[in-house]
Amino acid sequence: MTILVAGATGNAGRQVVHELLALGQQVRALTRNAATARLPAGVEVVEGDLTRPETIPLDGVTGVHLLTNAGDDYAELQTGPELVLRAEKAGVRRVTVLWSGYRSPLEEAVTASSLEWTVLRPVDFMSNALVWAESVRREGVVREPFAYARSALVHEGDIGAVAAAVLVRGGHGGRAYTLTGPEALSVPEQVATIGAAIGREIEYVEQTEAEARAEMLATRPVEVVDAILGWKRDMPAQGYTVTKDVEDVLERPARSFALWARERAGAFLSGAGTR
């Protein structure tokens, strides 16, 4: 089997690649810049852009991992119908779609297709906590709004493992899985967990929403900032409800935030840098 992984250099995409290799699969990693991909030996790295379906090399591919957002601005992908048509014509059998928080044109096209599709809906990535690494290293502080908001965030490795299992083993067609970790944590609880992992206390400072918005707008489009703040401000039950979907697919418990924090402790220690 050859499986094409879109977004192969992203937080989840790299994990999908890693897990597919562990299962002995041939991996075709899609990126817009092969020269900077830094993927493992044995991976076929190809250049292409989901916003231009004609650039996606699907010859010989039996499974595809797709994203609902793409491009320089990480905008909602509008080329879903064309991507699905090309996949069907190429003989692709299975496809996973990594959800971005809402039903997208790509998801609509995939779920209406003849492909064996599975939608993966992580409520939040544990790796998003890496945005705090610099302030922890420099000041020993995390600044975030909405201290009360709890999230059942999932280890990015579990996202990759679920995607790989679905694409390789099959049997999950027509399903949408909500991927969570084993517990729902508030930001102060996440900060305390990271502090325990690195062996020093980290101060949590609750920002106002206006302060957080101004900071985020320096690096993100306004529509992305609005979506993130809206999700955190009025967290839907889906965001903090723990599911067993990871365990059901992988036949093992979902990995905890405490484990993730120990794995990534070096990123939060002075002089260590992020990985």
C-alpha positions in Angstrom: 0.0 0.0 0.0 1.1 3.6 -0.7 -0.6 6.2 1.5 -0.4 9.9 0.7 -0.3 12.2 3.8 -1.2 15.8 3.2 0.2 18.3 5.7 3.0 15.8 6.3 5.2 18.4 8.0 2.6 19.6 10.5 2.1 18.6 14.1 -0.4 15.8 13.3 0.9 15.0 9.8 4.4 14.1 11.0 2.8 11.7 13.5 0.7 10.1 10.7 3.9 9.6 8.7 5.7 8.1 11.7 2.8 5.7 12.5 2.4 4.5 8.9 6.1 3.7 8.7 5.8 1.8 12.0 3.1 -0.3 10.3 5.4 -1.1 7.4 3.6 1.1 4.8 5.0 3.1 1.9 4.4 6.7 2.6 4.1 9.6 0.1 4.4 12.8 2.1 2.8 15.9 0.5 4.4 19.2 1.2 4.6 22.6 -0.5 8.4 22.7 0.1 10.2 19.4 -0.1 13.6 21.0 0.7 12.5 21.9 4.2 10.4 18.7 5.0 12.9 16.9 7.2 11.0 13.6 7.1 12.4 10.2 7.9 14.5 8.2 5.4 12.3 6.0 3.2 9.5 8.5 2.9 8.7 9.6 -0.6 8.5 13.4 -0.3 6.5 15.1 -3.1 5.5 18.7 -3.6 1.9 19.7 -4.1 -0.8 22.0 -2.9 -4.3 21.0 -1.9 -5.6 24.3 -3.2 -4.4 23.1 -6.7 -5.7 19.5 -7.0 -3.9 18.9 -10.3 -0.6 19.0 -8.3 -1.5 16.1 -6.1 0.3 12.9 -7.3 -2.3 10.1 -6.6 -0.9 7.4 -9.0 -0.6 4.1 -7.2 -2.1 5.6 -3.9 -4.6 3.4 -2.0 -5.2 5.7 1.0 -5.1 9.4 1.6 -4.9 11.6 4.8 -6.4 15.0 4.1 -6.8 18.4 5.9 -9.8 20.7 5.7 -7.6 23.8 5.8 -4.6 24.6 3.5 -2.6 27.3 1.8 -0.4 30.1 3.2 -3.3 31.5 5.2 -4.5 28.1 6.4 -7.9 29.0 5.0 -10.8 26.6 4.6 -10.1 24.4 1.6 -12.6 25.0 -1.3 -11.3 22.3 -3.6 -12.9 19.3 -1.9 -15.1 18.2 -4.8 -12.2 18.2 -7.3 -9.9 16.4 -4.9 -12.5 13.7 -4.2 -13.1 13.2 -7.9 -9.4 12.8 -8.7 -9.1 10.4 -5.8 -12.0 8.2 -7.0 -10.6 8.2 -10.6 -7.1 7.2 -9.3 -8.5 4.2 -7.4 -8.0 5.5 -3.9 -9.9 3.3 -1.4 -9.7 4.9 2.0 -9.4 8.5 3.2 -9.2 10.2 6.5 -10.1 13.8 7.0 -8.6 15.9 9.8 -11.4 18.2 11.0 -10.7 21.8 11.9 -13.7 22.6 14.1 -16.6 22.8 11.7 -18.1 20.9 8.7 -16.1 22.0 5.7 -16.6 21.7 1.9 -13.9 19.0 1.8 -15.7 17.0 4.5 -19.0 17.4 2.7 -17.5 16.2 -0.6 -15.7 13.2 1.0 -18.7 12.0 3.0 -20.9 12.1 -0.2 -18.3 10.1 -2.2 -17.8 6.4 -2.9 -14.6 6.4 -0.8 -14.3 4.6 2.5 -14.1 7.7 4.6 -13.4 8.4 8.2 -13.5 11.9 9.8 -11.2 12.6 12.7 -12.2 15.3 15.1 -9.6 16.2 17.7 -11.0 18.7 20.1 -7.6 20.3 20.8 -3.9 19.3 20.3 -1.7 18.9 23.4 1.1 20.4 21.2 -0.7 23.7 21.2 0.8 24.2 24.6 4.2 24.7 22.9 3.2 28.3 22.3 3.9 28.9 26.0 7.5 27.5 25.8 9.2 30.8 25.2 7.5 32.7 28.0 8.1 29.8 30.3 11.8 29.7 29.4 12.3 33.5 29.7 10.0 34.4 32.6 8.5 31.2 34.1 5.0 32.6 33.2 2.1 31.5 31.0 -0.4 34.2 30.0 -3.8 32.9 28.7 -7.4 34.0 28.9 -10.4 32.0 30.2 -9.0 30.2 33.2 -12.3 28.4 33.7 -12.3 26.7 30.2 -11.5 23.0 30.3 -10.4 21.0 27.3 -10.1 17.3 26.7 -7.0 17.8 24.6 -5.5 14.9 22.7 -1.9 13.8 22.2 -0.9 14.5 18.6 0.7 11.1 18.5 -2.7 9.5 19.2 -4.1 11.5 16.2 -1.4 10.0 14.0 -1.9 6.5 15.4 -5.7 6.6 14.8 -5.3 7.9 11.3 -2.7 5.2 10.4 -4.8 2.4 11.9 -7.9 3.5 10.0 -6.0 3.9 6.7 -4.2 0.6 7.0 -6.6 -1.8 8.7 -10.0 -0.4 7.4 -13.3 -1.2 9.1 -14.0 2.4 10.0 -15.8 3.6 6.9 -18.6 6.1 7.4 -17.5 7.0 11.0 -16.6 10.3 12.6 -14.4 9.9 15.7 -14.0 12.6 18.3 -10.5 12.3 19.6 -9.7 13.3 23.1 -7.2 12.6 25.9 -8.2 10.8 29.1 -9.2 13.9 31.0 -10.4 17.5 30.6 -8.0 20.1 31.9 -8.2 23.9 32.5 -5.2 26.1 31.4 -4.0 26.4 35.1 -4.1 22.6 35.4 -2.1 22.3 32.1 0.4 24.8 33.4 0.8 23.0 36.7 1.4 19.7 34.8 4.1 21.2 32.7 5.7 22.7 35.9 5.7 19.2 37.5 7.4 17.8 34.3 10.2 20.4 34.3 10.6 20.5 38.1 9.8 24.1 38.7 6.7 26.2 39.4 5.2 28.2 36.5 3.1 31.2 37.2 -0.3 31.5 35.4 -1.5 35.0 34.6 -5.1 35.2 33.3 -5.2 37.6 30.3 -8.3 39.6 29.4 -9.8 38.6 26.1 -8.7 41.9 24.6 -5.1 41.3 25.6 -5.1 37.8 24.1 -6.7 39.0 20.9 -4.1 41.7 20.4 -1.3 39.2 20.9 -2.8 36.6 18.6 -3.5 39.1 15.8 0.3 39.7 15.5 0.7 36.2 14.0 -2.7 34.9 12.9 -5.5 36.0 10.5 -8.5 37.7 12.2 -10.9 34.9 11.3 -8.6 32.3 12.9 -8.3 34.5 16.1 -12.1 34.9 16.2 -12.6 31.2 15.9 -10.1 30.3 18.6 -11.3 32.9 21.1 -15.0 32.0 20.4 -14.3 28.3 21.0 -12.5 29.0 24.3 -14.9 31.6 25.6 -18.0 29.5 25.1 -16.6 26.0 25.1 -19.1 23.6 23.7 -19.7 20.3 25.6 -17.8 18.5 22.8 -14.6 20.4 23.8 -14.5 19.1 27.4 -16.3 15.7 27.1 -13.8 12.8 27.2 -14.5 10.0 24.7 -13.2 6.5 24.3 -12.7 6.8 20.5 -8.9 6.7 20.7 -9.1 3.6 22.9 -11.7 2.0 20.7 -9.6 2.3 17.6 -6.2 1.6 19.1 -7.2 -0.9 21.7 -5.1 1.0 24.3 -5.8 4.1 26.5 -5.3 7.6 25.1 -2.1 9.2 26.2 -2.2 11.8 29.1 -1.1 15.4 29.1 1.3 14.5 31.9 3.0 12.1 29.6 3.1 14.7 26.8 4.6 17.2 29.2 7.4 14.8 30.2 8.1 14.1 26.5 8.3 17.8 25.7 9.9 19.1 28.9 13.0 20.2 27.1 11.1 22.7 25.1 10.1 24.5 28.3 13.6 24.5 29.9 16.0 27.5 29.6 18.2 27.3 26.5 16.5 24.1 25.2 14.5 25.6 22.4 11.4 24.0 20.9 11.2 20.8 18.9 
